[in-house]
Amino acid sequence: NAGVTQTPKFQVLKTGQSMTLQCAQDMNHNSMYWYRQDPGMGLRLIYYSASEGTTDKGEVPNGYNVSRLNKREFSLRLESAAPSQTSVYFCASSDWGVDTEAFFGQGTRLTVV
Amino acid sequence: GENVEQHPSTLSVQEGDSAVIKCTYSDSASNYFPWYKQELGKRPQLIIDIRSNVGEKKDQRIAVTLNKTAKHFSLHITETQPEDSAVYFCAASSNTGKLIFGQGTTLQVKP
């Protein structure tokens, strides 16, 4: 039982490049989240998906897009990376309405140069 | 939208002392308030949570209190130990499931 798995763990991009962060959970959770973590800023919600087929903006959605591919997978895409997107990205999932604890992936450290 | 403010940003205590971290939230519809602990280089993990129909919850050395009228909740850690040193996050959520976090508190427990 792997829980929440994110790939890659580390990534360096040049300004303007695009990439997709992958997230998958094997706990049959309905809700999934993408956060970014910056020093002194806490965990800020980028997008979340309450259930398969739905997505909604969080606190800092600009510059990002998401896809809830199926119940297991929730990807985050940076179309044109900027240095301001240098951060640690966490994916999380929960079984909202049943057991609300959110489980986090191990994080992706992204550097945009 | 929901906003969660957390104080203090850093907290240093002597081993054995108590530590208190406070959070306020803006959305009166919020009904679920978890606390997460994040050790250096690791992912956040849930340590305790409370729902809006409960005023206080304890689990060994940690407790959480909730004041719905004032829209604030607090984490209390008693008899602190060096292994309690970490970053602690509060969060709030309503029935939409959108989970919003505070800015975090770095707790240092000095031996």
Boltz contact constraints between the chains, C-beta under 6 A:
constraints:
  - contact:
      token1: [A, 31]
      token2: [B, 97]
      max_distance: 6.0
  - contact:
      token1: [A, 42]
      token2: [B, 101]
      max_distance: 6.0
  - contact:
      token1: [A, 42]
      token2: [B, 102]
      max_distance: 6.0
  - contact:
      token1: [A, 42]
      token2: [B, 103]
      max_distance: 6.0
  - contact:
      token1: [A, 42]
      token2: [B, 104]
      max_distance: 6.0
  - contact:
      token1: [A, 43]
      token2: [B, 101]
      max_distance: 6.0
  - contact:
      token1: [A, 48]
      token2: [B, 98]
      max_distance: 6.0
  - contact:
      token1: [A, 50]
      token2: [B, 97]
      max_distance: 6.0
  - contact:
      token1: [A, 96]
      token2: [B, 97]
      max_distance: 6.0
  - contact:
      token1: [A, 100]
      token2: [B, 32]
      max_distance: 6.0
  - contact:
      token1: [A, 101]
      token2: [B, 46]
      max_distance: 6.0
  - contact:
      token1: [A, 102]
      token2: [B, 99]
      max_distance: 6.0
  - contact:
      token1: [A, 104]
      token2: [B, 43]
      max_distance: 6.0
  - contact:
      token1: [A, 104]
      token2: [B, 44]
      max_distance: 6.0
  - contact:
      token1: [A, 106]
      token2: [B, 43]
      max_distance: 6.0
